[in-house]
Amino acid sequence: MYLPLIILTSLYFISLHENKKMKFLTPKIISIFIFFSCIQSISQAKIKKFDKQYGDPFDHTYTPIFEIKHPAQISNLALQITPDTASSAYQMFNNSGRILLKRPFRLWDSSHDDGVEDLSRLASFNTSFLVNIYRPKNDTPAEGLAFLICPDLDLPKNSQGQYLGLTNSTTDGDASNRIIAVELDTFKQDFDIDDNHIGIDLHSIDSIKSESLTPHGIQLAPIGARFYNIWIQYDGIKKVLDVYIVEQMGKNGSTPPRPNDPILTHNLDLRKFVNQESYFGFSASTGHFNQLNCVLRWNLTVEYFQEKNHGLIIGLGVGVPIVVVLMILFGYFGYFYYKKKRGDRSQSNILGALKSLPGMPRDFEFKELKKATNNFDEKNKLGEGGYGVVYKGNLVDEKLEIAVKWFSRESIKGEDDFLAELTIINRLRHKHLVKLLGWSHKHGKLLLVYEYMPNGSLDKHLFSAPDKEPLSWCVRYNIVSGVASALHYLHNEYEQKVVHRDLKANNIMLDSNFNARLGDFGLARAIDNEKTSYADEAEGVLGTMGYIAPECFHTGKATQHSDVYAFGAVLLEVVCGQRPGTKVNGFQLLVDWVWFLHRDGRILEAVDRRLGDDYVAEEAKRLLLLALACSHPIASERPTTQTIVQIISGSVPAPEVPPFKPSFVWPSMVPVDIESSIVDTISITTPQFSSENNSIEYLSK
């Protein structure tokens, strides 16, 4: 509540200290600001945040938290919104159910005593959940599952079939329903676009907006089990509802990132469609056909309005001025104490690290880099990631093009990233590594300067527009040879072992002759020679999905084996011209498809089609077999970088690769053929989701 006051008063004292800056922050202006802030804090209802994670798994301990409307139940480690098995109490057909959080949320504020509503904003919410919509015995699925906001904890009578537990034949379309729902519909009614869509419902099951999922490669209720993550986000200021969906690889697989673009978006004013006090939860139904409507995990965040306390308002009227004075003093002394401590630590760390570096790199003036990049113009931006932004620069006097990496992560963590990359890359000397030219550190701005790579990153060329000429086979082979040489240097030839931890096509740069230069050492770490791994306990598993070895999700450690796994993913990208996470011919991952082709003796069909016949078949087969060997689920079975270099050079034959992809198991067990393995990153068994089927298996076909 008082944070703006702290910030403003701190800025004022800074302006006094600086003498010339921010002269507009006069004591008079600050006093006016404080006055209106106090009035606002007294008159407005406070916005509170509710943030909970449920399930994973669900069990009987959740019974007091949820309102479970029969025949819905919690069983088999999930919320079964409709029955998951028949019994004497109910059948699996023509049923509807609801499971709702028992507590309501106040979604907007009546800020005045006369009841006039504040129109400036509504509550915001963000929910995500994992669903498994399963057809028992592979019968026709029906009807659907919905996330809903509703006025009470009741289940409408006769809401089975097409009504999804939301309405019935009498109430459907009635504005007094006061419900909003996002439906996952698996059965086509006359008013539906198809039998596999997602829709937004207002008072009615006839969606105001819907999107077929079939063109997006998503089938809600396929033959066999699939798991989907759904995100529903509502911005209470912009009054926009966004819905996202993406498949998750197995029940216990890692949660994939939310897609950048929503599959549905709709401008929506909650006040027009729901009650001020409303409940959140799920509903579902079955009809003449049935399906299991399972929710396995649910996260819910709501920024809601707290009911006003009039007694508290009086107290605030007296107490706020006193608190404000204390906050002003706190802001003044706190800011300068923090600034001094932070400045001392930052300067000490940077200078201490630089003094320890052999052949201290060049210290660039910040204004020099600012001029070289045209004030860090967006037009000069080369790329952006979690650790910073990279700009192209030109040192005119030296006739030198440079790449400037500005670390964007804040405070101490940003300095740690800066120091990690600086101390490692400065000591490395290899023709296939990007060369560090220097650094800059002033007023908390952390920058590294590298030689500029005119041909950009490898992925820019691998995944270019269809009308552009693809990289030739000779260039591709030369690139992977260079990367292998650089990785071998990091693992074995440098005085310390170095694990890169983020090897991918985007971090492989190409010079003017299309020679590979491995870059971006923001995640790289040196490890003692007697050790085999590096664990960052503060951050957990780091890297990019698709390149992270499966064991990393269990150990939390980066090793030379995990770097080799990432190199295998890069090999597949280079040879196949497709990203590691690409779904190909029904396979969820590129590596699974290539392994399938290898089993059938057709591995060369994986070669990038844009090359036509313009490649060396023997070399292509060698790289594809090497890629599969590097992608072995068991870390100890992957080749070393020395072997990799020898295979690429042709001095040793291609590796022997089993026809069936071994399963990843934890802890290590005897590998199992892909045809008999369950796609699961934890073990080779998975909990049942249906009493009728006690061992649902998810096979790679």
C-alpha positions in Angstrom: 0.0 0.0 0.0 2.8 2.4 0.9 5.3 1.3 -1.7 4.7 4.2 -4.0 5.4 6.6 -1.1 8.7 4.9 -0.4 9.7 5.0 -4.0 8.7 8.7 -4.5 10.4 9.9 -1.3 13.5 7.9 -2.1 13.7 9.5 -5.5 13.3 12.9 -3.9 16.2 12.4 -1.6 18.2 11.1 -4.5 17.4 14.3 -6.4 18.7 16.3 -3.4 21.8 14.2 -3.4 22.4 14.5 -7.2 21.5 18.3 -7.0 20.8 18.6 -10.7 18.4 15.7 -11.5 14.7 15.4 -11.0 14.1 19.0 -9.8 10.4 18.4 -10.4 10.2 16.4 -7.2 9.7 19.3 -4.8 8.5 18.8 -1.2 5.1 20.4 -2.2 4.5 17.8 -5.0 5.5 15.0 -2.6 3.1 16.3 0.0 0.2 16.4 -2.5 1.1 12.8 -3.7 1.1 11.6 -0.1 -2.3 13.2 0.6 -4.0 11.6 -2.3 -2.3 8.3 -1.7 -3.7 8.2 1.8 -7.2 9.0 0.6 -7.0 6.3 -2.0 -5.7 3.7 0.4 -8.5 4.5 2.8 -11.3 4.6 0.2 -10.5 1.6 -1.9 -11.0 -2.0 -1.2 -7.7 -3.9 -1.0 -6.8 -6.3 -3.7 -5.6 -9.6 -2.4 -3.9 -12.5 -4.1 -4.9 -16.1 -3.9 -2.3 -18.6 -5.2 -2.7 -22.3 -4.8 -1.5 -25.5 -6.5 -3.7 -28.6 -6.2 -3.2 -32.2 -7.1 -0.3 -34.1 -8.5 -1.8 -36.3 -7.2 -5.3 -35.7 -5.9 -6.4 -37.8 -2.9 -8.9 -37.9 0.0 -7.1 -34.9 1.7 -8.7 -32.6 -0.8 -12.3 -33.5 0.1 -12.7 -30.6 2.7 -11.4 -28.1 0.1 -13.7 -29.0 -2.8 -17.5 -29.1 -3.3 -17.9 -32.5 -5.1 -21.3 -32.8 -6.7 -22.3 -36.5 -7.1 -21.5 -38.5 -9.2 -18.1 -36.6 -9.5 -15.4 -38.0 -7.2 -11.7 -38.0 -6.3 -10.3 -41.3 -7.3 -7.3 -42.8 -9.1 -5.2 -39.8 -8.2 -7.4 -37.4 -10.2 -10.5 -35.3 -10.1 -13.0 -37.5 -11.9 -15.6 -34.9 -12.9 -17.8 -37.7 -14.2 -17.6 -41.3 -13.0 -14.6 -43.3 -14.0 -16.3 -46.6 -13.4 -19.8 -48.0 -13.3 -21.3 -49.2 -10.0 -24.7 -49.9 -8.4 -24.9 -46.2 -7.5 -24.6 -44.8 -11.0 -23.8 -45.6 -14.6 -21.1 -44.1 -16.8 -23.6 -42.8 -19.4 -25.8 -39.7 -19.3 -24.1 -38.2 -16.2 -23.0 -34.8 -15.2 -20.9 -33.6 -12.3 -19.1 -30.6 -10.8 -16.1 -30.1 -8.6 -15.7 -26.6 -7.3 -13.5 -24.7 -4.9 -15.6 -24.1 -1.8 -14.5 -20.5 -1.3 -16.0 -17.7 -3.5 -14.0 -14.7 -4.8 -15.1 -11.1 -4.9 -14.5 -10.1 -8.6 -15.1 -6.4 -8.5 -15.5 -3.6 -5.9 -18.4 -1.4 -4.9 -16.0 1.3 -3.7 -18.6 3.8 -2.4 -21.0 3.5 0.5 -23.9 4.2 -1.9 -23.0 1.0 -3.8 -21.8 2.6 -6.9 -19.4 0.2 -8.6 -15.8 1.1 -9.4 -15.4 0.6 -13.2 -11.7 1.0 -13.3 -10.8 -2.7 -12.9 -12.0 -6.2 -12.2 -10.3 -9.1 -10.6 -7.7 -10.9 -12.7 -7.1 -14.6 -12.6 -4.7 -17.1 -14.1 -5.4 -20.8 -14.0 -3.7 -23.8 -15.5 -4.7 -27.5 -15.4 -3.6 -30.9 -16.8 -6.4 -33.0 -18.3 -6.7 -36.5 -19.5 -9.9 -37.1 -21.6 -9.9 -40.8 -22.2 -12.3 -43.1 -24.1 -12.7 -46.5 -22.4 -12.5 -49.4 -24.8 -11.8 -46.8 -27.6 -15.5 -46.1 -28.0 -16.9 -42.8 -29.4 -16.2 -40.1 -26.8 -18.8 -37.8 -25.4 -19.6 -35.1 -24.2 -17.0 -32.7 -22.8 -15.2 -31.0 -19.9 -15.4 -27.3 -18.9 -13.7 -24.9 -16.6 -16.3 -22.6 -15.2 -17.1 -19.5 -13.0 -20.5 -19.8 -11.4 -22.7 -18.1 -8.8 -23.2 -21.1 -6.4 -22.1 -24.6 -5.6 -25.1 -26.4 -7.1 -25.2 -28.8 -10.0 -28.2 -28.1 -12.4 -30.6 -31.0 -12.7 -30.7 -32.8 -16.0 -27.4 -31.2 -17.2 -26.0 -34.4 -18.7 -25.3 -34.9 -22.4 -24.8 -31.8 -24.5 -25.2 -29.5 -21.4 -21.8 -30.3 -20.0 -23.0 -29.9 -16.4 -23.4 -26.2 -17.1 -27.1 -25.7 -17.9 -30.2 -27.8 -18.9 -32.9 -27.6 -21.5 -34.9 -25.1 -19.4 -32.1 -22.7 -18.3 -29.8 -22.8 -21.3 -29.3 -19.2 -22.6 -30.9 -17.6 -19.6 -28.9 -14.6 -18.4 -29.8 -15.5 -14.8 -27.4 -18.5 -15.0 -24.5 -16.1 -14.4 -21.9 -18.5 -15.7 -18.8 -18.3 -17.8 -17.1 -21.5 -19.0 -14.3 -22.6 -21.3 -15.4 -25.9 -22.8 -13.4 -28.8 -24.2 -16.0 -30.4 -26.4 -15.6 -33.9 -27.9 -19.1 -34.5 -29.4 -20.7 -32.5 -32.2 -24.1 -31.0 -31.6 -26.1 -29.1 -34.3 -24.7 -25.8 -33.1 -21.0 -27.0 -32.7 -18.3 -26.5 -35.3 -17.1 -30.1 -34.9 -16.4 -32.8 -32.3 -13.0 -31.6 -31.3 -13.0 -27.9 -30.3 -12.5 -25.5 -27.5 -15.0 -22.7 -26.9 -16.1 -19.8 -24.6 -19.6 -20.2 -23.2 -21.7 -17.3 -21.6 -24.9 -18.5 -19.9 -25.2 -21.2 -22.6 -23.6 -24.2 -24.2 -23.8 -22.5 -27.6 -20.3 -21.0 -27.6 -19.9 -17.3 -28.5 -16.5 -18.2 -29.8 -14.9 -21.5 -30.6 -11.8 -22.9 -32.4 -11.4 -26.4 -33.9 -8.3 -28.1 -32.5 -7.9 -30.5 -35.4 -5.9 -28.0 -37.6 -3.6 -27.5 -34.6 -2.7 -31.2 -34.4 -4.6 -31.6 -31.1 -7.2 -34.3 -30.5 -8.8 -34.0 -27.1 -10.0 -37.6 -26.8 -7.8 -39.7 -29.1 -7.5 -43.5 -29.1 -5.1 -44.1 -26.2 -4.3 -41.5 -23.6 -3.1 -38.0 -24.2 -2.4 -35.2 -21.6 -3.1 -31.6 -22.3 -2.1 -28.4 -20.3 -4.7 -25.6 -20.6 -4.0 -22.1 -19.4 -6.9 -19.6 -19.0 -5.9 -16.0 -18.2 -8.1 -13.0 -17.6 -6.8 -9.5 -17.4 -9.1 -7.5 -15.1 -7.8 -4.1 -16.4 -7.8 -4.8 -20.1 -10.9 -7.1 -19.7 -9.5 -9.8 -22.1 -9.8 -13.6 -21.7 -7.0 -15.7 -23.3 -7.0 -19.5 -23.6 -3.9 -21.6 -24.4 -3.5 -25.4 -24.9 -0.5 -27.6 -25.5 0.2 -31.4 -25.2 2.3 -32.7 -22.3 4.4 -35.8 -22.9 3.0 -38.3 -20.4 1.4 -37.8 -17.1 4.7 -37.3 -15.3 6.4 -35.5 -18.1 7.7 -32.0 -17.6 5.2 -29.2 -18.0 5.8 -27.6 -21.4 6.0 -23.8 -21.7 2.9 -21.9 -22.4 2.5 -21.2 -26.1 3.2 -17.6 -27.2 -0.2 -17.2 -28.9 -3.6 -18.0 -27.4 -5.8 -20.4 -29.2 -8.8 -18.3 -28.2 -9.0 -14.6 -27.1 -12.1 -12.6 -26.3 -12.9 -9.2 -24.9 -15.0 -9.9 -21.8 -16.5 -7.8 -19.0 -17.0 -10.2 -16.1 -19.6 -7.9 -14.5 -22.1 -8.5 -17.3 -22.0 -12.3 -17.0 -21.2 -13.5 -13.4 -22.0 -12.5 -9.9 -19.7 -10.3 -7.9 -19.1 -13.2 -5.5 -18.4 -16.3 -7.7 -16.9 -19.8 -7.5 -14.3 -21.4 -9.7 -14.1 -25.1 -10.7 -14.9 -27.8 -13.3 -18.0 -29.4 -14.8 -18.4 -32.3 -17.3 -20.9 -34.6 -18.7 -21.4 -37.9 -20.7 -24.3 -38.8 -23.0 -25.2 -41.9 -24.9 -21.5 -42.3 -25.3 -19.0 -41.7 -22.5 -15.5 -40.6 -21.7 -13.4 -40.2 -18.6 -13.1 -36.5 -17.7 -10.0 -36.4 -15.5 -8.2 -33.4 -14.0 -4.8 -34.4 -12.7 -3.3 -31.0 -11.7 -4.8 -27.6 -11.1 -3.1 -24.2 -10.4 -5.2 -21.2 -9.6 -4.1 -17.6 -9.0 -6.8 -14.9 -8.4 -6.3 -11.2 -7.7 -9.6 -10.5 -6.0 -11.2 -7.7 -3.9 -11.3 -7.9 -0.2 -14.5 -6.8 1.6 -14.0 -3.3 3.1 -13.7 -2.9 6.9 -15.2 0.5 7.9 -13.5 0.3 11.3 -10.2 -0.1 9.6 -10.8 3.0 7.5 -11.0 5.1 10.6 -7.8 3.6 11.9 -6.1 4.2 8.7 -7.2 7.8 8.7 -5.2 8.3 11.9 -2.4 5.9 11.3 -1.4 6.6 7.7 0.3 10.0 8.4 2.4 8.5 11.1 3.3 5.5 8.9 4.1 7.8 6.0 6.6 9.7 8.0 8.3 6.5 9.1 8.3 5.3 5.5 10.0 8.5 4.3 12.8 8.0 6.8 13.1 4.4 6.0 13.2 5.2 2.3 15.9 7.8 2.8 18.3 5.7 4.9 17.4 2.4 3.2 18.2 3.6 -0.3 21.6 5.0 0.5 22.6 2.0 2.7 21.6 -0.4 -0.1 23.3 1.7 -2.8 26.5 1.8 -0.9 26.5 -1.9 -0.1 25.6 -2.9 -3.6 28.1 -0.6 -5.2 30.9 -1.8 -2.9 30.1 -5.5 -3.6 29.6 -5.0 -7.3 32.8 -3.1 -7.8 34.8 -5.5 -5.5 33.5 -8.6 -7.3 34.1 -7.3 -10.8 37.6 -5.9 -10.1 38.6 -8.9 -8.1 37.6 -11.2 -10.9 39.3 -9.2 -13.5 42.5 -9.0 -11.6 42.6 -12.8 -11.5 42.2 -13.2 -15.2 45.3 -13.9 -17.3 45.7 -11.3 -19.9 42.9 -9.0 -18.6 40.4 -8.3 -21.4 39.9 -4.8 -22.7 37.8 -2.5 -20.5 35.5 -0.6 -22.9 34.0 2.7 -21.9 30.2 2.5 -21.8 29.8 5.6 -24.0 32.1 4.0 -26.5 29.7 1.0 -26.8 26.7 3.2 -26.7 28.0 5.1 -29.7 29.0 1.9 -31.5 25.5 0.5 -31.2 23.8 3.8 -32.0 22.5 4.0 -28.5 21.5 0.3 -28.5 19.1 0.8 -31.3 16.5 -1.9 -31.8 17.5 -2.1 -35.4 20.9 -3.4 -34.2 19.5 -6.1 -32.0 20.9 -9.5 -33.0 19.1 -11.6 -30.4 17.6 -11.9 -27.0 17.5 -14.5 -24.3 17.0 -15.1 -20.6 20.4 -13.6 -19.8 20.5 -10.5 -21.9 20.2 -8.8 -25.3 22.9 -8.8 -28.0 23.5 -5.8 -30.2 25.6 -5.3 -33.3 28.1 -2.5 -33.0 30.7 -0.8 -35.1 33.9 0.7 -33.7 34.5 3.2 -36.5 38.0 4.3 -35.5 39.2 0.7 -35.4 37.1 -0.5 -38.4 35.9 -3.3 -36.2 32.4 -4.9 -36.0 31.5 -6.2 -32.6 28.6 -8.0 -30.8 27.7 -6.4 -27.5 25.9 -8.5 -24.9 24.0 -6.5 -22.3 23.1 -8.5 -19.2 19.4 -7.9 -18.4 19.1 -9.9 -15.2 18.9 -7.7 -12.2 21.2 -7.0 -9.2 23.5 -9.6 -7.7 22.2 -12.5 -9.9 23.0 -10.5 -13.0 26.5 -9.9 -11.7 27.0 -13.6 -11.0 26.0 -14.4 -14.6 28.3 -11.7 -15.9 31.2 -13.0 -13.9 30.6 -16.6 -14.8 30.6 -15.9 -18.5 33.5 -13.5 -18.3 35.9 -15.7 -16.3 35.2 -18.8 -18.4 35.2 -17.4 -21.9 38.3 -15.2 -21.3 40.5 -18.2 -20.6 39.3 -20.3 -23.5 41.3 -20.4 -26.8 39.9 -22.4 -29.7 39.2 -21.5 -33.3 35.7 -22.8 -33.0 34.7 -20.7 -30.0 33.5 -17.1 -30.2 36.3 -14.8 -29.1 35.8 -12.4 -26.2 37.2 -8.9 -27.0 36.4 -7.1 -23.7 33.9 -5.9 -21.1 32.2 -2.9 -19.6 30.9 -2.3 -16.1 29.6 1.1 -15.0 26.6 2.2 -12.8 25.3 -1.4 -12.7 25.4 -1.9 -16.5 27.1 -5.2 -17.3 28.3 -5.8 -20.9 30.5 -8.2 -22.7 32.0 -7.5 -26.1 32.6 -10.3 -28.7 33.8 -10.5 -32.2 30.9 -10.1 -34.6 29.7 -13.2 -36.6 28.4 -11.9 -39.9 26.4 -15.0 -40.8 24.5 -15.0 -37.5 23.4 -18.2 -35.8 23.0 -21.7 -37.2 19.3 -21.9 -36.6 18.7 -18.8 -38.7 20.0 -20.8 -41.7 18.5 -24.2 -40.9 15.0 -22.8 -40.5 15.0 -20.0 -43.0 12.2 -19.2 -45.3 11.3 -21.7 -48.0 12.4 -19.4 -50.8 16.0 -19.2 -49.4 18.7 -21.5 -50.5 19.4 -24.2 -47.7 22.8 -24.8 -46.3 24.7 -27.2 -48.5 25.7 -30.6 -47.2 29.4 -29.8 -47.3 28.8 -26.7 -45.1 26.6 -28.6 -42.7 29.2 -31.4 -42.2 31.9 -28.8 -41.7 29.7 -27.0 -39.0 29.1 -30.2 -36.9 32.8 -31.1 -37.2 33.7 -27.7 -35.8 31.2 -27.9 -32.9 32.4 -31.4 -32.0 36.0 -30.1 -31.9 35.0 -27.2 -29.7 33.0 -29.4 -27.3 36.0 -31.9 -27.1 38.2 -28.9 -26.2 35.8 -27.8 -23.4 35.5 -31.3 -21.9 39.1 -32.6 -22.3 41.7 -30.2 -23.6 41.3 -27.2 -21.4 42.9 -27.1 -18.0 39.5 -27.4 -16.3 36.5 -29.4 -17.5 33.8 -27.0 -18.8 30.2 -28.0 -19.3 28.4 -25.6 -21.7 24.8 -26.5 -20.5 23.1 -24.7 -23.3 24.3 -26.2 -26.5 21.8 -25.6 -29.3 21.6 -24.3 -32.9 20.8 -20.8 -31.7 24.1 -20.7 -29.8 26.3 -21.8 -32.7 27.5 -18.8 -34.6 28.8 -18.7 -38.2 31.7 -16.5 -39.3 32.1 -15.1 -42.8 33.2 -18.5 -44.2 30.4 -20.4 -42.4 32.8 -21.9 -39.9 31.1 -22.8 -36.6 31.8 -20.8 -33.5 30.3 -22.0 -30.2 29.1 -19.1 -28.1 26.8 -18.0 -25.3 28.6 -19.2 -22.2 26.0 -17.6 -19.9 25.1 -21.1 -18.4 28.6 -22.6 -18.8 30.4 -23.7 -15.6 33.9 -25.0 -15.0 34.2 -28.0 -12.8 37.1 -29.5 -10.9 38.9 -32.2 -12.8 38.2 -34.8 -10.1 34.4 -34.0 -10.3 32.0 -35.2 -13.0 29.1 -32.8 -12.7 27.9 -29.3 -11.8 24.7 -28.7 -9.9 23.1 -25.2 -9.5 20.9 -25.8 -6.4 19.6 -22.3 -6.5 18.2 -22.5 -10.0 17.6 -26.2 -10.7 17.6 -27.5 -14.2 18.7 -24.9 -16.7 18.9 -25.0 -20.5 16.5 -25.3 -23.4 13.7 -27.9 -23.7 14.5 -30.5 -26.4 18.2 -30.3 -25.6 18.1 -31.2 -21.9 19.1 -34.8 -21.1 16.4 -36.8 -19.3 18.6 -37.5 -16.2 19.0 -33.8 -15.6 15.4 -33.5 -14.5 16.1 -36.1 -11.7 19.7 -35.2 -10.6 19.6 -31.4 -11.3 23.2 -31.8 -12.4 24.9 -30.8 -15.7 27.5 -33.2 -16.9 29.6 -33.9 -20.0 27.1 -36.6 -20.8 24.3 -34.0 -20.8 26.3 -31.8 -23.2 26.7 -34.8 -25.5 22.9 -35.3 -25.4 22.4 -31.7 -26.6 25.0 -32.2 -29.3 22.9 -35.2 -30.5 19.9 -32.9 -30.8 22.0 -30.4 -32.8 23.1 -33.2 -35.1 19.5 -34.1 -35.8 18.7 -30.5 -36.5 21.5 -30.1 -39.0 20.9 -33.4 -40.9 17.1 -33.3 -40.8 16.4 -29.6 -41.0 13.9 -29.9 -38.1 13.8 -28.9 -34.5 14.2 -31.5 -31.7 10.6 -31.0 -30.5 9.0 -31.3 -33.9 6.1 -33.8 -34.2 6.8 -36.0 -37.3 4.5 -38.6 -38.7 2.7 -39.2 -35.4 5.9 -39.2 -33.3 6.1 -36.6 -30.5 9.9 -36.0 -30.9 12.2 -35.9 -33.9 14.6 -38.4 -32.3 11.8 -41.0 -32.0 11.0 -40.7 -35.7 14.6 -41.1 -36.7 15.0 -44.1 -34.5 11.9 -45.7 -36.1 13.4 -45.1 -39.5 16.6 -46.7 -38.3 14.7 -49.8 -37.1 13.1 -50.1 -40.5 16.4 -49.6 -42.4 15.2 -46.3 -43.9 17.3 -43.9 -41.9 18.3 -41.8 -44.9 14.6 -40.7 -45.3 15.3 -38.4 -42.3 17.7 -36.2 -44.3 16.4 -32.7 -45.0 14.2 -32.9 -48.1 15.4 -29.5 -49.2 18.8 -31.0 -50.0 17.2 -33.4 -52.5 19.9 -35.9 -53.5 22.7 -33.3 -53.0 24.3 -35.0 -50.0 26.8 -37.8 -49.3 24.7 -40.8 -48.2 27.6 -42.4 -46.2 28.2 -39.2 -44.2 24.5 -38.6 -43.6 24.0 -42.1 -42.2 27.1 -41.7 -40.1 25.8 -38.5 -38.5 22.3 -39.8 -38.0 23.6 -42.9 -36.2 25.9 -40.7 -34.1 23.0 -38.5 -33.3 21.0 -41.5 -32.0 24.0 -42.7 -30.0 24.3 -39.2 -28.4 20.6 -39.3 -27.7 20.7 -42.6 -25.7 18.4 -42.2 -22.7 21.1 -43.8 -20.5 23.8 -41.2 -19.9 26.7 -43.7 -19.6 25.9 -45.3 -23.0 26.6 -42.0 -24.9 29.9 -41.6 -26.7 32.6 -39.3 -25.4 33.6 -36.2 -27.3 36.8 -37.9 -28.4 34.9 -40.7 -30.0 32.5 -38.2 -31.6 35.4 -36.3 -33.2 36.8 -39.6 -34.5 33.5 -40.7 -36.0 32.9 -37.4 -37.7 36.4 -37.5 -39.2 35.8 -41.0 -40.5 38.8 -42.4 -38.6 36.5 -44.9 -36.7 33.3 -46.4 -38.0 29.8 -45.2 -37.1 28.5 -46.4 -33.7 26.3 -49.5 -33.3 22.8 -48.3 -32.5 20.1 -50.7 -31.2 17.1 -50.9 -33.6 14.7 -50.0 -30.7 15.2 -46.9 -28.6 16.0 -47.9 -25.0 13.7 -46.5 -22.3 14.8 -44.0 -19.8 14.4 -45.4 -16.3 15.3 -44.0 -13.0 17.2 -45.3 -11.2 19.1 -47.1 -14.0 17.7 -50.4 -15.0 18.2 -52.7 -18.0 17.0 -50.9 -21.2 13.7 -52.0 -22.6 12.6 -51.9 -26.2 10.5 -48.9 -27.3 7.5 -51.1 -28.3 7.1 -52.3 -24.8 8.0 -49.2 -22.9 5.7 -46.6 -21.3 6.5 -43.1 -22.4 7.2 -41.7 -18.9 10.3 -39.8 -17.6 10.0 -41.3 -14.1 9.6 -45.0 -14.4 8.3 -47.8 -16.6 5.0 -48.0 -14.8 2.4 -45.3 -14.3 -0.6 -45.0 -12.0 -4.0 -46.0 -13.3 -6.5 -43.4 -14.4 -9.4 -45.7 -14.7 -10.7 -48.6 -12.6 -11.5 -50.4 -15.8 -8.0 -50.2 -17.1 -5.4 -50.7 -14.4 -2.4 -50.4 -16.7 -3.0 -47.8 -19.3 0.1 -47.7 -21.5 1.3 -44.9 -23.8 3.4 -46.4 -26.5 5.5 -44.8 -29.2 4.2 -46.2 -32.4 
